[in-house]
């Protein structure tokens, strides 16, 4: 696959492993360094990348900038960041004023 616009590859090590985050109504995908959360009430996925929250109905997308998101996302992000358990996929120098495209892979990629 070739993509001509800024895009982030988000690898997941095999099928997603989800775990509830205490009292937040969110589940976290554990087998990736990216911060991917699932809203337990809607089953929508949220991904934090380059300063944006993106959302999708499924891990394979389509991903779009989240217009409405659960209030607990930012608290969950702070918790995961404090634990050192995530890579927030932030770039020192943003290449665009828009969120990048996202490709999520559960198999070997490069």
MOPAC internal coordinates of N, CA, C and O (Angstrom, degrees):
PM7 1SCF
backbone

  N    0.0000 0     0.00 0     0.00 0    0    0    0
  C    1.4446 1     0.00 0     0.00 0    1    0    0
  C    1.5288 1   108.37 1     0.00 0    2    1    0
  O    1.2310 1   120.58 1   -44.48 1    3    2    1
  N    1.3146 1   116.49 1   135.52 1    3    2    1
  C    1.4561 1   122.76 1   176.97 1    5    3    2
  C    1.5273 1   107.99 1  -118.13 1    6    5    3
  O    1.2310 1   120.90 1   -45.18 1    7    6    5
  N    1.3408 1   115.88 1   134.82 1    7    6    5
  C    1.4611 1   120.99 1   179.51 1    9    7    6
  C    1.5217 1   107.65 1  -126.75 1   10    9    7
  O    1.2310 1   120.10 1   -49.14 1   11   10    9
  N    1.3279 1   117.41 1   130.86 1   11   10    9
  C    1.4596 1   121.73 1  -175.26 1   13   11   10
  C    1.5250 1   113.40 1   -98.21 1   14   13   11
  O    1.2310 1   119.60 1  -176.81 1   15   14   13
  N    1.3246 1   118.36 1     3.19 1   15   14   13
  C    1.4640 1   120.81 1   179.00 1   17   15   14
  C    1.5245 1   108.96 1  -120.52 1   18   17   15
  O    1.2310 1   119.85 1   -18.87 1   19   18   17
  N    1.3365 1   117.89 1   161.13 1   19   18   17
  C    1.4661 1   119.82 1  -179.78 1   21   19   18
  C    1.5321 1   111.02 1   -54.56 1   22   21   19
  O    1.2310 1   121.27 1   -56.38 1   23   22   21
  N    1.3259 1   115.18 1   123.62 1   23   22   21
  C    1.4654 1   121.46 1  -175.21 1   25   23   22
  C    1.5229 1   109.41 1  -142.16 1   26   25   23
  O    1.2310 1   120.83 1   -35.24 1   27   26   25
  N    1.3181 1   116.02 1   144.76 1   27   26   25
  C    1.4562 1   122.62 1   178.81 1   29   27   26
  C    1.5244 1   108.89 1  -111.69 1   30   29   27
  O    1.2310 1   120.96 1   -48.59 1   31   30   29
  N    1.3211 1   115.77 1   131.41 1   31   30   29
  C    1.4599 1   121.44 1   174.47 1   33   31   30
  C    1.5269 1   107.55 1   -91.83 1   34   33   31
  O    1.2310 1   120.54 1   -56.17 1   35   34   33
  N    1.3230 1   116.57 1   123.83 1   35   34   33
  C    1.4622 1   122.31 1  -179.70 1   37   35   34
  C    1.5245 1   108.05 1  -114.36 1   38   37   35
  O    1.2310 1   120.49 1   -78.06 1   39   38   37
  N    1.3414 1   116.67 1   101.94 1   39   38   37
  C    1.4672 1   118.98 1   179.91 1   41   39   38
  C    1.5314 1   111.91 1   -83.17 1   42   41   39
  O    1.2310 1   121.36 1   -41.20 1   43   42   41
  N    1.3262 1   115.01 1   138.80 1   43   42   41
  C    1.4636 1   122.39 1   171.24 1   45   43   42
  C    1.5185 1   105.34 1  -118.85 1   46   45   43
  O    1.2310 1   120.54 1   -46.84 1   47   46   45
  N    1.3253 1   116.56 1   133.16 1   47   46   45
  C    1.4566 1   121.80 1  -177.12 1   49   47   46
  C    1.5287 1   109.86 1   -79.36 1   50   49   47
  O    1.2310 1   120.63 1   -94.29 1   51   50   49
  N    1.3210 1   116.39 1    85.71 1   51   50   49
  C    1.4643 1   121.58 1  -178.59 1   53   51   50
  C    1.5209 1   111.12 1    86.22 1   54   53   51
  O    1.2310 1   121.10 1    17.95 1   55   54   53
  N    1.3247 1   115.50 1  -162.05 1   55   54   53
  C    1.4631 1   120.06 1   178.68 1   57   55   54
  C    1.5352 1   108.98 1   -66.02 1   58   57   55
  O    1.2310 1   119.96 1   -35.69 1   59   58   57
  N    1.3373 1   117.67 1   144.31 1   59   58   57
  C    1.4622 1   120.56 1  -176.62 1   61   59   58
  C    1.5306 1   112.74 1   -60.43 1   62   61   59
  O    1.2310 1   121.56 1   -42.65 1   63   62   61
  N    1.3307 1   114.62 1   137.35 1   63   62   61
  C    1.4570 1   122.44 1   174.55 1   65   63   62
  C    1.5229 1   106.19 1  -110.09 1   66   65   63
  O    1.2310 1   120.54 1   -65.76 1   67   66   65
  N    1.3321 1   116.57 1   114.24 1   67   66   65
  C    1.4624 1   121.94 1  -177.34 1   69   67   66
  C    1.5194 1   110.66 1  -102.53 1   70   69   67
  O    1.2310 1   121.19 1   -39.60 1   71   70   69
  N    1.3371 1   115.33 1   140.40 1   71   70   69
  C    1.4637 1   120.83 1   176.09 1   73   71   70
  C    1.5203 1   108.63 1  -135.69 1   74   73   71
  O    1.2310 1   121.22 1   -43.06 1   75   74   73
  N    1.3470 1   115.28 1   136.94 1   75   74   73
  C    1.4700 1   120.69 1   177.87 1   77   75   74
  C    1.5150 1   110.71 1   -62.97 1   78   77   75
  O    1.2310 1   121.06 1   -39.88 1   79   78   77
  N    1.3299 1   115.59 1   140.12 1   79   78   77
  C    1.4633 1   121.40 1   172.18 1   81   79   78
  C    1.5253 1   106.16 1   -96.00 1   82   81   79
  O    1.2310 1   120.32 1   -53.38 1   83   82   81
  N    1.3076 1   116.98 1   126.62 1   83   82   81
  C    1.4589 1   123.60 1  -172.73 1   85   83   82
  C    1.5269 1   113.62 1   -45.51 1   86   85   83
  O    1.2310 1   120.83 1   -66.19 1   87   86   85
  N    1.3315 1   116.01 1   113.81 1   87   86   85
  C    1.4538 1   122.49 1   170.70 1   89   87   86
  C    1.5166 1   116.29 1    64.67 1   90   89   87
  O    1.2310 1   119.35 1  -165.30 1   91   90   89
  N    1.3070 1   118.84 1    14.70 1   91   90   89
  C    1.4579 1   120.42 1  -175.73 1   93   91   90
  C    1.5314 1   113.40 1  -103.97 1   94   93   91
  O    1.2310 1   120.05 1   168.03 1   95   94   93
  N    1.3252 1   117.50 1   -11.97 1   95   94   93
  C    1.4588 1   119.82 1  -176.38 1   97   95   94
  C    1.5186 1   112.07 1    72.87 1   98   97   95
  O    1.2310 1   121.04 1  -160.22 1   99   98   97
  N    1.3382 1   115.62 1    19.78 1   99   98   97
  C    1.4626 1   121.96 1  -178.69 1  101   99   98
  C    1.5171 1   109.47 1  -125.41 1  102  101   99
  O    1.2310 1   121.23 1   -28.71 1  103  102  101
  N    1.3295 1   115.24 1   151.29 1  103  102  101
  C    1.4628 1   122.12 1   170.64 1  105  103  102
  C    1.5209 1   107.17 1  -117.66 1  106  105  103
  O    1.2310 1   120.68 1   -34.62 1  107  106  105
  N    1.3197 1   116.30 1   145.38 1  107  106  105
  C    1.4671 1   120.87 1   179.64 1  109  107  106
  C    1.5149 1   109.91 1  -112.27 1  110  109  107
  O    1.2310 1   120.63 1   -41.45 1  111  110  109
  N    1.3319 1   116.40 1   138.55 1  111  110  109
  C    1.4606 1   120.82 1   173.29 1  113  111  110
  C    1.5325 1   106.31 1   -78.85 1  114  113  111
  O    1.2310 1   120.69 1   -65.53 1  115  114  113
  N    1.3258 1   116.28 1   114.47 1  115  114  113
  C    1.4630 1   121.38 1  -172.78 1  117  115  114
  C    1.5167 1   114.67 1   -83.28 1  118  117  115
  O    1.2310 1   119.50 1   150.65 1  119  118  117
  N    1.3127 1   118.57 1   -29.35 1  119  118  117
  C    1.4633 1   119.99 1  -172.08 1  121  119  118
  C    1.5337 1   112.36 1   -93.75 1  122  121  119
  O    1.2310 1   121.56 1  -135.96 1  123  122  121
  N    1.3371 1   114.62 1    44.04 1  123  122  121
  C    1.4575 1   122.62 1   170.93 1  125  123  122
  C    1.5212 1   107.97 1  -151.53 1  126  125  123
  O    1.2310 1   120.50 1   -27.07 1  127  126  125
  N    1.3223 1   116.65 1   152.93 1  127  126  125
  C    1.4701 1   120.40 1   175.71 1  129  127  126
  C    1.5310 1   110.94 1   -81.96 1  130  129  127
  O    1.2310 1   120.01 1   160.87 1  131  130  129
  N    1.3261 1   117.59 1   -19.13 1  131  130  129
  C    1.4586 1   121.03 1   177.76 1  133  131  130
  C    1.5254 1   108.94 1   -70.86 1  134  133  131
  O    1.2310 1   120.45 1   -23.62 1  135  134  133
  N    1.3240 1   116.75 1   156.38 1  135  134  133
  C    1.4563 1   120.66 1   177.39 1  137  135  134
  C    1.5286 1   108.37 1   -92.69 1  138  137  135
  O    1.2310 1   121.58 1   -80.63 1  139  138  137
  N    1.3335 1   114.58 1    99.37 1  139  138  137
  C    1.4608 1   121.47 1   176.95 1  141  139  138
  C    1.5176 1   106.95 1  -117.13 1  142  141  139
  O    1.2310 1   121.27 1   -56.78 1  143  142  141
  N    1.3213 1   115.18 1   123.22 1  143  142  141
  C    1.4603 1   121.83 1  -179.61 1  145  143  142
  C    1.5209 1   109.08 1  -121.28 1  146  145  143
  O    1.2310 1   121.16 1   -28.52 1  147  146  145
  N    1.3193 1   115.39 1   151.48 1  147  146  145
  C    1.4546 1   120.61 1   175.77 1  149  147  146
  C    1.5207 1   108.23 1  -121.73 1  150  149  147
  O    1.2310 1   120.43 1   -50.05 1  151  150  149
  N    1.3348 1   116.78 1   129.95 1  151  150  149
  C    1.4541 1   122.37 1   175.41 1  153  151  150
  C    1.5285 1   106.59 1   -73.54 1  154  153  151
  O    1.2310 1   120.27 1   -61.85 1  155  154  153
  N    1.3260 1   117.09 1   118.15 1  155  154  153
  C    1.4618 1   121.43 1  -175.60 1  157  155  154
  C    1.5283 1   112.07 1   -64.93 1  158  157  155
  O    1.2310 1   119.81 1   153.96 1  159  158  157
  N    1.3218 1   117.97 1   -26.04 1  159  158  157
  C    1.4659 1   119.54 1  -177.12 1  161  159  158
  C    1.5285 1   113.08 1   -83.69 1  162  161  159
  O    1.2310 1   119.70 1   152.67 1  163  162  161
  N    1.3297 1   118.18 1   -27.33 1  163  162  161
  C    1.4671 1   120.88 1  -176.99 1  165  163  162
  C    1.5235 1   112.97 1  -115.99 1  166  165  163
  O    1.2310 1   120.18 1   166.95 1  167  166  165
  N    1.3387 1   117.26 1   -13.05 1  167  166  165
  C    1.4683 1   124.59 1  -175.48 1  169  167  166
  C    1.5225 1   113.08 1    65.19 1  170  169  167
  O    1.2310 1   119.15 1  -168.48 1  171  170  169
  N    1.3381 1   119.22 1    11.52 1  171  170  169
  C    1.4686 1   121.83 1   175.73 1  173  171  170
  C    1.5256 1   108.68 1   -76.71 1  174  173  171
  O    1.2310 1   121.37 1   -33.76 1  175  174  173
  N    1.3353 1   114.99 1   146.24 1  175  174  173
  C    1.4609 1   121.86 1   179.26 1  177  175  174
  C    1.5198 1   109.93 1   -97.98 1  178  177  175
  O    1.2310 1   121.02 1   -33.23 1  179  178  177
  N    1.3423 1   115.65 1   146.77 1  179  178  177
  C    1.4556 1   122.87 1   176.68 1  181  179  178
  C    1.5245 1   108.33 1  -130.02 1  182  181  179
  O    1.2310 1   120.90 1   -43.84 1  183  182  181
  N    1.3087 1   115.89 1   136.16 1  183  182  181
  C    1.4635 1   123.06 1  -178.28 1  185  183  182
  C    1.5179 1   108.09 1  -129.29 1  186  185  183
  O    1.2310 1   120.60 1   -48.92 1  187  186  185
  N    1.3404 1   116.45 1   131.08 1  187  186  185
  C    1.4640 1   120.37 1   175.87 1  189  187  186
  C    1.5169 1   108.04 1   -96.75 1  190  189  187
  O    1.2310 1   120.67 1   -56.70 1  191  190  189
  N    1.3354 1   116.32 1   123.30 1  191  190  189
  C    1.4627 1   121.08 1  -179.26 1  193  191  190
  C    1.5220 1   109.78 1  -150.20 1  194  193  191
  O    1.2310 1   120.37 1   -47.97 1  195  194  193
  N    1.3217 1   116.89 1   132.03 1  195  194  193
  C    1.4683 1   126.07 1   178.14 1  197  195  194
  C    1.5331 1   113.70 1    44.13 1  198  197  195
  O    1.2310 1   120.66 1  -137.23 1  199  198  197
  N    1.3337 1   116.35 1    42.77 1  199  198  197
  C    1.4550 1   120.71 1   176.71 1  201  199  198
  C    1.5150 1   115.10 1    85.08 1  202  201  199
  O    1.2310 1   119.64 1  -174.90 1  203  202  201
  N    1.3085 1   118.29 1     5.10 1  203  202  201
  C    1.4639 1   122.59 1  -178.72 1  205  203  202
  C    1.5279 1   110.34 1  -119.90 1  206  205  203
  O    1.2310 1   120.91 1   -34.62 1  207  206  205
  N    1.3172 1   115.86 1   145.38 1  207  206  205
  C    1.4545 1   121.35 1   165.80 1  209  207  206
  C    1.5189 1   106.95 1   -95.03 1  210  209  207
  O    1.2310 1   120.68 1   -56.84 1  211  210  209
  N    1.3282 1   116.31 1   123.16 1  211  210  209
  C    1.4505 1   122.26 1   176.23 1  213  211  210
  C    1.5218 1   108.18 1  -109.00 1  214  213  211
  O    1.2310 1   120.33 1   -24.61 1  215  214  213
  N    1.3285 1   116.98 1   155.39 1  215  214  213
  C    1.4559 1   120.14 1   178.29 1  217  215  214
  C    1.5204 1   110.27 1  -135.57 1  218  217  215
  O    1.2310 1   121.88 1   -24.34 1  219  218  217
  N    1.3300 1   114.01 1   155.66 1  219  218  217
  C    1.4697 1   120.36 1   179.52 1  221  219  218
  C    1.5226 1   108.86 1  -155.25 1  222  221  219
  O    1.2310 1   120.64 1   -27.62 1  223  222  221
  N    1.3182 1   116.38 1   152.38 1  223  222  221
  C    1.4728 1   119.60 1   177.45 1  225  223  222
  C    1.5238 1   112.65 1   -74.53 1  226  225  223
  O    1.2310 1   120.38 1   160.97 1  227  226  225
  N    1.3356 1   116.88 1   -19.03 1  227  226  225
  C    1.4628 1   122.67 1   179.05 1  229  227  226
  C    1.5251 1   108.16 1  -149.27 1  230  229  227
  O    1.2310 1   120.24 1   -17.23 1  231  230  229
  N    1.3220 1   117.15 1   162.77 1  231  230  229
  C    1.4617 1   119.79 1  -178.16 1  233  231  230
  C    1.5167 1   113.09 1   -62.18 1  234  233  231
  O    1.2310 1   119.96 1   149.95 1  235  234  233
  N    1.3318 1   117.68 1   -30.05 1  235  234  233
  C    1.4568 1   119.06 1   179.69 1  237  235  234
  C    1.5340 1   112.07 1   -84.79 1  238  237  235
  O    1.2310 1   120.14 1  -170.70 1  239  238  237
  N    1.3296 1   117.34 1     9.30 1  239  238  237
  C    1.4595 1   122.00 1   172.03 1  241  239  238
  C    1.5084 1   113.41 1    93.28 1  242  241  239
  O    1.2310 1   121.77 1    14.09 1  243  242  241
  N    1.2983 1   114.21 1  -165.91 1  243  242  241
  C    1.4658 1   128.63 1     2.17 1  245  243  242
  C    1.5266 1   111.54 1   -75.11 1  246  245  243
  O    1.2310 1   121.05 1   -37.91 1  247  246  245
  N    1.3402 1   115.59 1   142.09 1  247  246  245
  C    1.4595 1   123.21 1   179.93 1  249  247  246
  C    1.5187 1   109.58 1   -93.59 1  250  249  247
  O    1.2310 1   120.89 1   -43.59 1  251  250  249
  N    1.3263 1   115.91 1   136.41 1  251  250  249
  C    1.4650 1   121.85 1   177.97 1  253  251  250
  C    1.5249 1   107.89 1  -143.73 1  254  253  251
  O    1.2310 1   121.08 1   -21.86 1  255  254  253
  N    1.3085 1   115.54 1   158.14 1  255  254  253
  C    1.4624 1   119.68 1   178.66 1  257  255  254
  C    1.5237 1   109.25 1   -60.20 1  258  257  255
  O    1.2310 1   120.77 1   -48.58 1  259  258  257
  N    1.3338 1   116.14 1   131.42 1  259  258  257
  C    1.4646 1   121.45 1  -177.23 1  261  259  258
  C    1.5261 1   109.77 1   -73.81 1  262  261  259
  O    1.2310 1   120.81 1   -59.61 1  263  262  261
  N    1.3145 1   116.06 1   120.39 1  263  262  261
  C    1.4605 1   121.19 1   177.91 1  265  263  262
  C    1.5227 1   110.56 1   -87.52 1  266  265  263
  O    1.2310 1   120.43 1   140.40 1  267  266  265
  N    1.3208 1   116.78 1   -39.60 1  267  266  265
  C    1.4632 1   123.16 1   177.04 1  269  267  266
  C    1.5189 1   106.09 1  -125.78 1  270  269  267
  O    1.2310 1   120.98 1   -50.80 1  271  270  269
  N    1.3203 1   115.73 1   129.20 1  271  270  269
  C    1.4601 1   118.14 1  -177.78 1  273  271  270
  C    1.5219 1   110.18 1  -142.44 1  274  273  271
  O    1.2310 1   120.56 1   -24.54 1  275  274  273
  N    1.3291 1   116.53 1   155.46 1  275  274  273
  C    1.4694 1   120.11 1   179.05 1  277  275  274
  C    1.5275 1   110.82 1   -60.26 1  278  277  275
  O    1.2310 1   120.59 1   -38.30 1  279  278  277
  N    1.3107 1   116.48 1   141.70 1  279  278  277
  C    1.4629 1   121.94 1  -178.47 1  281  279  278
  C    1.5245 1   112.03 1   -62.07 1  282  281  279
  O    1.2310 1   119.86 1   153.33 1  283  282  281
  N    1.3079 1   117.87 1   -26.67 1  283  282  281
  C    1.4605 1   121.33 1  -175.25 1  285  283  282
  C    1.5284 1   113.71 1   -78.31 1  286  285  283
  O    1.2310 1   119.17 1   173.15 1  287  286  285
  N    1.3222 1   119.19 1    -6.85 1  287  286  285
  C    1.4683 1   120.36 1  -178.44 1  289  287  286
  C    1.5238 1   112.13 1   -59.30 1  290  289  287
  O    1.2310 1   120.19 1   132.70 1  291  290  289
  N    1.3202 1   117.25 1   -47.30 1  291  290  289
  C    1.4651 1   119.58 1  -177.03 1  293  291  290
  C    1.5231 1   111.44 1   -65.96 1  294  293  291
  O    1.2310 1   120.01 1   143.11 1  295  294  293
  N    1.3313 1   117.58 1   -36.89 1  295  294  293
  C    1.4671 1   120.30 1   176.87 1  297  295  294
  C    1.5329 1   109.99 1   -66.93 1  298  297  295
  O    1.2310 1   120.10 1   139.13 1  299  298  297
  N    1.3154 1   117.42 1   -40.87 1  299  298  297
  C    1.4637 1   120.78 1   177.55 1  301  299  298
  C    1.5312 1   110.34 1   -63.05 1  302  301  299
  O    1.2310 1   120.40 1   141.76 1  303  302  301
  N    1.3276 1   116.85 1   -38.24 1  303  302  301
  C    1.4678 1   121.63 1   177.62 1  305  303  302
  C    1.5276 1   110.11 1   -62.64 1  306  305  303
  O    1.2310 1   120.26 1   133.67 1  307  306  305
  N    1.3220 1   117.10 1   -46.33 1  307  306  305
  C    1.4739 1   120.41 1   179.06 1  309  307  306
  C    1.5272 1   110.71 1   -60.79 1  310  309  307
  O    1.2310 1   120.33 1   137.96 1  311  310  309
  N    1.3316 1   116.97 1   -42.04 1  311  310  309
  C    1.4577 1   121.26 1  -179.81 1  313  311  310
  C    1.5292 1   111.12 1   -63.10 1  314  313  311
  O    1.2310 1   120.03 1   133.09 1  315  314  313
  N    1.3182 1   117.54 1   -46.91 1  315  314  313
  C    1.4615 1   121.36 1  -179.28 1  317  315  314
  C    1.5323 1   110.93 1   -66.31 1  318  317  315
  O    1.2310 1   120.84 1   141.50 1  319  318  317
  N    1.3190 1   115.99 1   -38.50 1  319  318  317
  C    1.4636 1   120.70 1   179.12 1  321  319  318
  C    1.5261 1   110.83 1   -65.73 1  322  321  319
  O    1.2310 1   120.14 1   137.61 1  323  322  321
  N    1.3281 1   117.34 1   -42.39 1  323  322  321
  C    1.4626 1   121.60 1   179.59 1  325  323  322
  C    1.5240 1   111.12 1   -64.07 1  326  325  323
  O    1.2310 1   120.35 1   147.21 1  327  326  325
  N    1.3130 1   116.93 1   -32.79 1  327  326  325
  C    1.4614 1   121.23 1   179.32 1  329  327  326
  C    1.5280 1   111.72 1   -78.36 1  330  329  327
  O    1.2310 1   120.25 1   169.47 1  331  330  329
  N    1.3477 1   117.12 1   -10.53 1  331  330  329
  C    1.4543 1   121.13 1  -179.71 1  333  331  330
  C    1.5172 1   112.76 1    70.34 1  334  333  331
  O    1.2310 1   120.76 1  -157.30 1  335  334  333
  N    1.3184 1   116.16 1    22.70 1  335  334  333
  C    1.4542 1   120.54 1  -173.22 1  337  335  334
  C    1.5177 1   114.66 1   -95.43 1  338  337  335
  O    1.2310 1   120.01 1  -177.54 1  339  338  337
  N    1.3304 1   117.59 1     2.46 1  339  338  337
  C    1.4655 1   119.08 1  -174.55 1  341  339  338
  C    1.5210 1   111.94 1  -136.38 1  342  341  339
  O    1.2310 1   121.98 1   -21.84 1  343  342  341
  N    1.3208 1   113.82 1   158.16 1  343  342  341
  C    1.4569 1   122.78 1   168.16 1  345  343  342
  C    1.5211 1   104.30 1  -111.41 1  346  345  343
  O    1.2310 1   119.98 1   -64.71 1  347  346  345
  N    1.3355 1   117.64 1   115.29 1  347  346  345
  C    1.4577 1   120.96 1  -175.35 1  349  347  346
  C    1.5204 1   112.96 1   -80.62 1  350  349  347
  O    1.2310 1   120.58 1  -172.69 1  351  350  349
  N    1.3246 1   116.50 1     7.31 1  351  350  349
  C    1.4663 1   122.09 1   174.73 1  353  351  350
  C    1.5229 1   111.16 1    52.24 1  354  353  351
  O    1.2310 1   121.09 1  -136.34 1  355  354  353
  N    1.3344 1   115.52 1    43.66 1  355  354  353
  C    1.4481 1   120.24 1   179.03 1  357  355  354
  C    1.5184 1   109.71 1   -96.48 1  358  357  355
  O    1.2310 1   121.37 1   -37.16 1  359  358  357
  N    1.3135 1   114.98 1   142.84 1  359  358  357
  C    1.4492 1   122.48 1  -179.43 1  361  359  358
  C    1.5195 1   108.04 1  -105.80 1  362  361  359
  O    1.2310 1   120.04 1   -42.28 1  363  362  361
  N    1.3272 1   117.54 1   137.72 1  363  362  361
  C    1.4632 1   120.82 1   178.25 1  365  363  362
  C    1.5164 1   111.73 1   -60.73 1  366  365  363
  O    1.2310 1   120.64 1   142.41 1  367  366  365
  N    1.3091 1   116.39 1   -37.59 1  367  366  365
  C    1.4635 1   121.36 1   179.73 1  369  367  366
  C    1.5230 1   109.05 1  -124.67 1  370  369  367
  O    1.2310 1   120.08 1   -76.73 1  371  370  369
  N    1.3333 1   117.46 1   103.27 1  371  370  369
  C    1.4620 1   119.04 1  -179.10 1  373  371  370
  C    1.5256 1   111.11 1   -58.09 1  374  373  371
  O    1.2310 1   120.93 1   -42.61 1  375  374  373
  N    1.3299 1   115.83 1   137.39 1  375  374  373
  C    1.4601 1   120.33 1  -179.33 1  377  375  374
  C    1.5240 1   111.92 1   -91.64 1  378  377  375
  O    1.2310 1   120.20 1   170.03 1  379  378  377
  N    1.3238 1   117.23 1    -9.97 1  379  378  377
  C    1.4481 1   120.18 1  -176.46 1  381  379  378
  C    1.5200 1   109.63 1  -156.32 1  382  381  379
  O    1.2310 1   120.95 1   -23.21 1  383  382  381
  N    1.3077 1   115.80 1   156.79 1  383  382  381
  C    1.4594 1   119.99 1   175.95 1  385  383  382
  C    1.5268 1   110.48 1   -87.39 1  386  385  383
  O    1.2310 1   120.33 1  -175.92 1  387  386  385
  N    1.3166 1   116.98 1     4.08 1  387  386  385
  C    1.4670 1   122.05 1   177.38 1  389  387  386
  C    1.5195 1   109.37 1  -115.55 1  390  389  387
  O    1.2310 1   121.61 1   -22.03 1  391  390  389
  N    1.2985 1   114.53 1   157.97 1  391  390  389
  C    1.4621 1   119.61 1   176.60 1  393  391  390
  C    1.5272 1   109.44 1   -66.37 1  394  393  391
  O    1.2310 1   120.06 1   -35.43 1  395  394  393
  N    1.3196 1   117.48 1   144.57 1  395  394  393
  C    1.4640 1   119.86 1   178.47 1  397  395  394
  C    1.5181 1   111.77 1   -73.86 1  398  397  395
  O    1.2310 1   120.80 1   -14.45 1  399  398  397
  N    1.3179 1   116.08 1   165.55 1  399  398  397
  C    1.4579 1   120.43 1   170.58 1  401  399  398
  C    1.5113 1   108.82 1   -72.21 1  402  401  399
  O    1.2310 1   120.39 1   -16.01 1  403  402  401
  N    1.3078 1   116.87 1   163.99 1  403  402  401
  C    1.4619 1   121.31 1  -177.24 1  405  403  402
  C    1.5312 1   109.21 1  -133.92 1  406  405  403
  O    1.2310 1   121.64 1   -45.08 1  407  406  405
  N    1.3159 1   114.46 1   134.92 1  407  406  405
  C    1.4633 1   121.72 1   169.94 1  409  407  406
  C    1.5087 1   106.29 1  -123.12 1  410  409  407
  O    1.2310 1   120.59 1   -59.24 1  411  410  409
  N    1.3278 1   116.48 1   120.76 1  411  410  409
  C    1.4620 1   122.44 1   177.33 1  413  411  410
  C    1.5182 1   107.65 1  -102.65 1  414  413  411
  O    1.2310 1   121.06 1   -48.28 1  415  414  413
  N    1.3220 1   115.57 1   131.72 1  415  414  413
  C    1.4619 1   120.43 1  -179.12 1  417  415  414
  C    1.5194 1   110.31 1  -127.34 1  418  417  415
  O    1.2310 1   120.64 1   -44.41 1  419  418  417
  N    1.3331 1   116.38 1   135.59 1  419  418  417
  C    1.4622 1   120.68 1   176.05 1  421  419  418
  C    1.5308 1   110.81 1  -107.06 1  422  421  419
  O    1.2310 1   120.66 1  -172.97 1  423  422  421
  N    1.3200 1   116.35 1     7.03 1  423  422  421
  C    1.4630 1   121.17 1   178.58 1  425  423  422
  C    1.5112 1   110.25 1  -128.12 1  426  425  423
  O    1.2310 1   119.86 1    -2.97 1  427  426  425
  N    1.3131 1   117.86 1   177.03 1  427  426  425
  C    1.4635 1   121.17 1   179.69 1  429  427  426
  C    1.5303 1   111.30 1   -59.25 1  430  429  427
  O    1.2310 1   120.81 1   -45.94 1  431  430  429
  N    1.3226 1   116.05 1   134.06 1  431  430  429
  C    1.4622 1   122.68 1   178.45 1  433  431  430
  C    1.5142 1   109.84 1  -146.37 1  434  433  431
  O    1.2310 1   120.94 1   -11.85 1  435  434  433
  N    1.3139 1   115.81 1   168.15 1  435  434  433
  C    1.4689 1   120.33 1   172.66 1  437  435  434
  C    1.4966 1   109.87 1  -148.08 1  438  437  435
  O    1.2310 1   120.10 1   180.00 1  439  438  437

